[in-house]
């Protein structure tokens, strides 16, 4: 028996019963702790209300419904995806990102043995098997998406208290080595300066057709990309309101991206739709100063493209007044490469070329960080992705050691 401050006697709650006590807000708090489960706390106005909440929770614990460990992975995966869809509606998660994780689950996990198990019976080998089963048909980056789905779903359950903090199964899951995969990861295409110059010249050629100013409708956009390093979605999402004055010259403020996502409106027959959203990463919000080539390309685009029916502010349009798809810009680049008789480059190679040129002109680590800000990447990503060594310089460095 334990004495209260008023001298009256009160029965101490048994171990595992939880505790109930007045809180600083004038109400009551109930707290439940049990080994293997996350702590659970309830708050209410009266002691009776909070006791009922605690008792209800204890019943759930008894029937083993308090933790996710005892439900099937497939059921929880659907719950996880549903929560993500609510985050999309709330504007806290990009729909294009949701489309990607939903596609990963439906294509690579839904019918596997692993998701038919409960979390308590799930092993690291089960998760690894879902990855290894695809190693002959998917690239490393695609396999990593399966790994990341598992990791994000389980971490989400732990953060919400639906799995115990000790549930560290992903620590024992290993990705296959990239060297043993059948499908090779595509190498980043490096466009040498001489090819960049050819692309610029052909992209800005005037058309012999009096009804068309340029030989290629999106030629100025290709030149603009080579001189700004914008991502494809940022390019087609660029608006007239994005044009700003920056340090006495023109610049473009990147605040949004245009994406094509799955259309989830049952009343609309279209399978996809366009959405303007904020960039995925905070670093992507930035202002990019324009050099003379970029300014000229921008002025050409403003003169060339008419009203955009999807959004009046957007600059790029098709001949019918709709936003172009990334494939339209990519096909233009392919045609230019074919005309120039150079290797076929993809759209990302333009961003890579711009980034490489930036880094070559940096003189210290401070300028490298400024280059990262222009690209909308963090410092580490910039060095890992775009920093290339020069073989000739390596030879010169070694030769310089000879006395």
Buried (B, 14 or more C-beta within 10 A) or exposed (E): EEEEEEEEEEEEEEEEEBEBEEEEEEBBBBBBEBEEBBEBBBBBEEBEBBBBBBEEBBEEBEEEEBBBBEBBBBEBBBBBBEEBBEBBEEEEBBBBBBBBBBEBBEBBBEEBEBBEBBBEEBEBEBBBBBBBBBBEEBBBEBBBBBBEBBBBBBEBBBEEBBBBEEBEBBEEBEBBEEEEBEBEEEEBBEBEEEBBEBBBEBBBEEEEEEEEBBBBBBBBBBBBBBBBBBBBBBBBBBBEEBBEEBEEEBBBBBBBBBBBBEBEEEEEEEEEBBBBBBBBEEBBEBBBBBEEBBBBBBEBBEEBBEEBEBBEBBBBBBEEEBBBBBEBBBBBBBBBBEBBEBEEBBBBBBBBBBBBBBBEEBEEEEEBEEBBBBBBBBBEBBBEBBEEEEEEEEEEEEEEEEE
